[in-house]
Amino acid sequence: MNALDFTGKRALVVGGSSGIGNGIAQAYRAHGAEVHVWGTRDDPASYKAEEGSDLTGLTYTKVDVADFAAIEAAPDFDTLDILVLCQGMVLYKRQEFAIAGFAKVVDVNLNSLMACAAKYHPALAKAKGTLITVSSTAAFHSTKGNPAYNASKTGAMGLTRTLGEAWAPDGIRVNGIAPGLVATKMTKVTTENPKRLEASLQGIPLGRLGTPADMAGVALFLASPLSAYVVGQTIPVDGGLIL
């Protein structure tokens, strides 16, 4: 038996239109799953490969996770084997120190996780499925210029622990991934600034940026029988960054 064969399984990756979420979505598809993704654009054709997007073979739905009514109105599933919550945003130039900016980031990075989890709890329970949150290694240290990002990612790790305990009796395993520095649209402020990039790489023992494929490998593990006894954990996938 191939533990990483997801043939006949259904997955939804929220935030799966680009970056880390897209890498995870395509990994599940490559291993046989039927994969649905959510994004924020009207036209899926507007996502480009140079943005880290490949929607080949994926079913796309536009959902703005900052709008909780839109989450509730999104398509339902009779059963759902895998739910990956990979939505996220960050605001720079001290915007997160203003309450409007702070609230916006927390709504997307934390509150929408619970909204999505609650919506699909019945479908996950019916399938004895897996819920995977994608937070950040920011949950393990401060991020001086981004209080909302930090608080929300730390909160996501706490939510993962709590739902892991609360929903295990329902047959749902809840775990998380905490990516380190991965080259995506969100991290361009660092990855496209040579000085900042060099400084960041010096703090990563493996000496390189992470990739969406690095995150996808752990997402495959967490949705597979290989992790059958893992519950409520958030796994740093960071090349050793937080060591």
Disulfide bonds with the S-S distance in Angstrom:
none
